[in-house]
Amino acid sequence: MINSPANNLNDIGIVFVGPIIGITPSLIDTFKPIVDQGATLIGVDIFDDSYERKTFWKIIKLTMHPRAHSNRIKFANSFPEHKVFDKIRDAINQLLQQGKKKIVLGGMSGGFIFAGRIIQSPPDQEVREHSVYELRRHVVGLFGISPLIFYPPGVHRPDVSLKLIPPKIQTLLFFSDGDDIIPPGTRENAELSAKTYSHIKVRHLKCGEFPNKSKSIKHQYFGGRDFIRPLKNVFWHPEAEACTMDMVHALLKELALIENKNG
């Protein structure tokens, strides 16, 4: 667990883009140990009442319904992605205004695609034309939890190309052994990138390495107990979550020691 001295992450600002279920209270609480050490976290929910209202039944339709996969494909193809980039831009600006000198982007599941696309070089056309592109020079790190790197067949939206992540961006990706949501080939893509590029690291979480060996580590293992009220997250795996946070904390400590070149 995290036992380092407090206030060693004062320069770090984190923008974390949530998965399709959104930003839940316990997902934010999961980051409390690093927030207690000086980092500031802003969670970005892909939903917003002004363009896509999040409701209980909408989340069920996208996650637990028998036709959830086809529903997600339809949802992704019609979703106003630029609105999420607006929220990420606003979050980065807020952190910079608070005096944070180093920005770290993170994302869970499909949220990682938004985070990853911002720092690709060259960026895709939508990012290039968005004002968030101007803020990418402040980003020093990237992490993904059960990250989607590319969408499943049928979704016609830009993916993340790991080979386009600049070498200065330290990148950490977490996969779990029981994840049956990520598109086929995702792990293989990440592993090949990690073997090719030294700034990309991959961590595979296997249930056998934790005390609760009988509990498979699923896509939604991270983020605490809640899924969406009134449902609990039955896939929450506290040991795997703690391991993930320890490694994210180690990444942040490493980034905090790097000389800031953004002024």
C-alpha positions as CSV (number, residue, x, y, z in Angstrom):
1,M,0.0,0.0,0.0
2,I,1.0,3.7,-0.3
3,N,3.1,4.9,2.6
4,S,5.2,7.6,1.0
5,P,5.5,11.1,2.6
6,A,2.7,13.5,1.9
7,N,2.8,16.4,-0.6
8,N,5.2,14.8,-3.0
9,L,2.7,15.1,-5.9
10,N,1.9,18.8,-5.7
11,D,2.8,19.5,-9.3
12,I,0.6,16.7,-10.7
13,G,-2.9,17.2,-12.1
14,I,-4.9,14.1,-13.3
15,V,-7.8,14.1,-15.7
16,F,-9.5,10.7,-15.6
17,V,-12.1,9.8,-18.2
18,G,-14.6,7.3,-16.9
19,P,-16.0,4.2,-18.6
20,I,-19.4,4.0,-20.1
21,I,-21.1,3.7,-16.7
22,G,-19.6,7.1,-15.9
23,I,-17.8,8.5,-12.9
24,T,-19.2,6.9,-9.8
25,P,-18.4,8.1,-6.2
26,S,-16.3,5.1,-5.3
27,L,-14.3,5.4,-8.5
28,I,-13.2,8.9,-7.5
29,D,-12.6,7.6,-3.9
30,T,-10.2,5.1,-5.2
31,F,-7.8,7.9,-6.1
32,K,-7.9,9.3,-2.5
33,P,-4.4,8.0,-1.5
34,I,-2.7,10.0,-4.3
35,V,-4.9,13.0,-3.8
36,D,-3.9,13.0,-0.1
37,Q,-0.3,13.3,-1.3
38,G,-0.8,16.5,-3.2
39,A,-2.1,15.5,-6.6
40,T,-5.4,16.9,-7.9
41,L,-7.9,14.7,-9.8
42,I,-10.7,15.7,-12.0
43,G,-13.0,13.0,-13.2
44,V,-14.7,13.4,-16.7
45,D,-18.0,11.7,-17.2
46,I,-18.8,11.1,-20.8
47,F,-22.4,11.8,-20.0
48,D,-23.9,15.3,-19.5
49,D,-27.5,16.4,-19.3
50,S,-26.9,19.0,-22.0
51,Y,-26.2,16.5,-24.7
52,E,-26.6,12.9,-23.4
53,R,-28.4,12.3,-20.1
54,K,-27.3,9.4,-18.0
55,T,-30.2,7.3,-16.7
56,F,-30.4,4.0,-14.8
57,W,-32.1,2.3,-17.8
58,K,-29.7,3.7,-20.3
59,I,-26.7,2.3,-18.4
60,I,-28.5,-1.1,-18.1
61,K,-29.2,-1.1,-21.8
62,L,-25.5,-0.5,-22.6
63,T,-24.0,-2.9,-20.1
64,M,-26.3,-5.7,-18.9
65,H,-29.0,-6.0,-21.5
66,P,-28.9,-9.1,-23.8
67,R,-28.4,-6.7,-26.7
68,A,-25.8,-4.6,-24.9
69,H,-23.1,-5.1,-27.5
70,S,-25.2,-3.9,-30.4
71,N,-26.5,-1.1,-28.2
72,R,-23.0,0.1,-27.4
73,I,-22.1,0.1,-31.1
74,K,-25.1,2.2,-32.0
75,F,-24.4,4.5,-29.1
76,A,-20.7,5.0,-30.0
77,N,-21.5,5.8,-33.6
78,S,-24.0,8.5,-32.7
79,F,-22.2,9.9,-29.6
80,P,-21.0,13.6,-29.8
81,E,-17.3,12.9,-29.0
82,H,-16.3,16.6,-29.3
83,K,-18.4,17.3,-26.1
84,V,-16.1,15.0,-24.1
85,F,-13.0,16.7,-25.5
86,D,-14.6,20.0,-24.4
87,K,-14.8,18.6,-20.8
88,I,-11.2,17.3,-21.0
89,R,-10.0,20.7,-22.2
90,D,-11.8,22.5,-19.4
91,A,-10.4,20.1,-16.8
92,I,-6.8,20.6,-18.0
93,N,-7.3,24.4,-18.0
94,Q,-8.7,24.2,-14.4
95,L,-5.7,22.2,-13.3
96,L,-3.3,24.6,-14.9
97,Q,-5.0,27.5,-13.3
98,Q,-4.6,25.8,-9.9
99,G,-0.8,25.7,-10.5
100,K,-0.4,22.1,-11.6
101,K,2.6,21.9,-13.9
102,K,2.3,18.3,-15.1
103,I,-0.8,16.8,-16.5
104,V,-1.5,13.1,-16.5
105,L,-4.3,11.7,-18.6
106,G,-6.0,8.5,-17.6
107,G,-9.0,6.5,-18.8
108,M,-11.0,3.4,-18.1
109,S,-12.4,1.2,-20.8
110,G,-13.6,3.5,-23.7
111,G,-12.5,6.5,-21.7
112,F,-9.0,5.6,-22.5
113,I,-9.6,6.2,-26.2
114,F,-10.4,9.8,-25.5
115,A,-7.3,10.3,-23.3
116,G,-5.0,8.5,-25.8
117,R,-6.2,10.3,-28.8
118,I,-5.3,13.7,-27.3
119,I,-1.6,13.0,-27.1
120,Q,-1.1,11.0,-30.4
121,S,1.4,12.6,-32.8
122,P,0.1,13.3,-35.4
123,P,-3.4,13.5,-34.0
124,D,-6.6,12.5,-35.8
125,Q,-8.5,15.2,-37.6
126,E,-11.1,15.7,-34.8
127,V,-8.5,16.3,-32.2
128,R,-6.4,18.5,-34.5
129,E,-9.4,20.8,-35.0
130,H,-10.3,20.9,-31.3
131,S,-8.9,23.4,-28.9
132,V,-7.8,20.6,-26.5
133,Y,-5.0,20.0,-29.0
134,E,-3.2,23.2,-27.8
135,L,-2.9,21.8,-24.3
136,R,-1.2,18.5,-25.1
137,R,2.3,20.0,-24.4
138,H,1.4,20.0,-20.7
139,V,0.8,16.2,-20.7
140,V,3.6,14.1,-19.3
141,G,1.9,10.7,-18.6
142,L,-0.9,8.4,-19.6
143,F,-2.5,5.4,-18.0
144,G,-5.4,3.1,-19.0
145,I,-7.4,0.6,-16.9
146,S,-9.0,-2.2,-18.9
147,P,-8.3,0.2,-21.8
148,L,-10.1,0.0,-25.2
149,I,-7.4,0.8,-27.7
150,F,-9.6,0.2,-30.7
151,Y,-13.4,-0.1,-31.0
152,P,-15.1,-3.4,-32.0
153,P,-16.2,-3.9,-35.6
154,G,-19.1,-1.8,-36.5
155,V,-18.0,1.3,-34.6
156,H,-16.8,3.9,-37.1
157,R,-14.8,6.2,-34.8
158,P,-11.0,6.9,-34.5
159,D,-9.0,4.5,-32.4
160,V,-5.8,5.0,-30.3
161,S,-2.6,4.1,-32.1
162,L,-0.1,3.3,-29.4
163,K,2.8,3.7,-31.8
164,L,1.9,7.4,-32.2
165,I,2.2,8.1,-28.4
166,P,5.3,10.3,-28.1
167,P,8.3,8.8,-26.3
168,K,8.2,11.5,-23.7
169,I,4.8,10.3,-22.5
170,Q,5.2,7.5,-20.0
171,T,2.3,5.1,-20.6
172,L,1.0,2.4,-18.3
173,L,-1.8,0.0,-19.3
174,F,-3.6,-2.5,-17.1
175,F,-5.4,-5.7,-18.3
176,S,-7.2,-8.3,-16.3
177,D,-7.3,-12.1,-17.0
178,G,-11.1,-12.3,-16.9
179,D,-11.8,-9.3,-19.1
180,D,-14.3,-10.5,-21.8
181,I,-15.3,-7.0,-22.9
182,I,-12.2,-5.6,-24.7
183,P,-12.2,-6.4,-28.4
184,P,-10.1,-9.4,-29.5
185,G,-6.5,-8.5,-30.2
186,T,-6.4,-5.6,-27.7
187,R,-3.9,-7.3,-25.3
188,E,-1.7,-8.5,-28.2
189,N,-1.6,-4.9,-29.6
190,A,-0.5,-3.5,-26.3
191,E,2.1,-6.3,-25.7
192,L,3.6,-5.7,-29.1
193,S,3.8,-2.0,-28.4
194,A,5.4,-2.5,-25.0
195,K,8.1,-4.7,-26.6
196,T,8.7,-2.1,-29.3
197,Y,8.6,1.1,-27.3
198,S,10.3,1.6,-23.9
199,H,7.9,4.3,-22.7
200,I,4.9,1.9,-22.9
201,K,4.4,-0.7,-20.1
202,V,1.7,-3.3,-19.7
203,R,0.6,-5.0,-16.5
204,H,-1.6,-8.2,-16.6
205,L,-3.5,-8.8,-13.5
206,K,-4.2,-12.5,-12.8
207,C,-6.5,-13.7,-10.1
208,G,-3.9,-16.4,-9.0
209,E,-1.5,-13.7,-7.7
210,F,-4.0,-12.4,-5.1
211,P,-5.3,-13.9,-1.9
212,N,-8.8,-14.1,-3.3
213,K,-7.8,-16.5,-6.1
214,S,-11.2,-17.8,-6.9
215,K,-12.5,-14.4,-8.0
216,S,-11.9,-13.6,-11.6
217,I,-10.7,-10.1,-12.4
218,K,-13.3,-8.7,-14.8
219,H,-13.5,-5.6,-17.0
220,Q,-15.1,-3.6,-14.2
221,Y,-12.7,-4.7,-11.4
222,F,-11.6,-1.1,-10.7
223,G,-13.5,1.7,-9.1
224,G,-14.9,0.5,-5.8
225,R,-18.2,-0.9,-4.9
226,D,-20.8,1.0,-6.8
227,F,-21.9,0.3,-10.3
228,I,-25.0,2.5,-10.6
229,R,-27.6,3.1,-8.0
230,P,-29.3,0.9,-6.8
231,L,-26.9,-1.7,-8.2
232,K,-23.6,-2.7,-6.7
233,N,-20.5,-3.6,-8.7
234,V,-20.3,-7.4,-8.4
235,F,-17.0,-7.4,-10.4
236,W,-15.1,-5.2,-7.9
237,H,-11.8,-6.8,-7.0
238,P,-10.3,-4.8,-4.2
239,E,-6.9,-6.6,-4.3
240,A,-6.5,-5.9,-8.0
241,E,-7.7,-2.4,-7.5
242,A,-5.0,-1.8,-4.8
243,C,-2.3,-3.2,-7.0
244,T,-3.4,-0.9,-9.9
245,M,-3.3,2.1,-7.6
246,D,0.1,1.3,-6.3
247,M,1.5,1.1,-9.8
248,V,-0.2,4.4,-10.8
249,H,1.2,6.0,-7.7
250,A,4.7,4.8,-8.7
251,L,4.2,6.3,-12.2
252,L,3.2,9.6,-10.7
253,K,6.2,9.7,-8.3
254,E,8.4,9.1,-11.3
255,L,6.8,11.8,-13.3
256,A,7.0,14.2,-10.3
257,L,10.8,13.9,-10.4
258,I,11.2,14.7,-14.1
259,E,12.3,18.2,-14.9
260,N,9.3,20.3,-16.0
261,K,9.9,21.8,-19.5
262,N,6.5,23.4,-20.0
263,G,7.2,26.5,-17.9
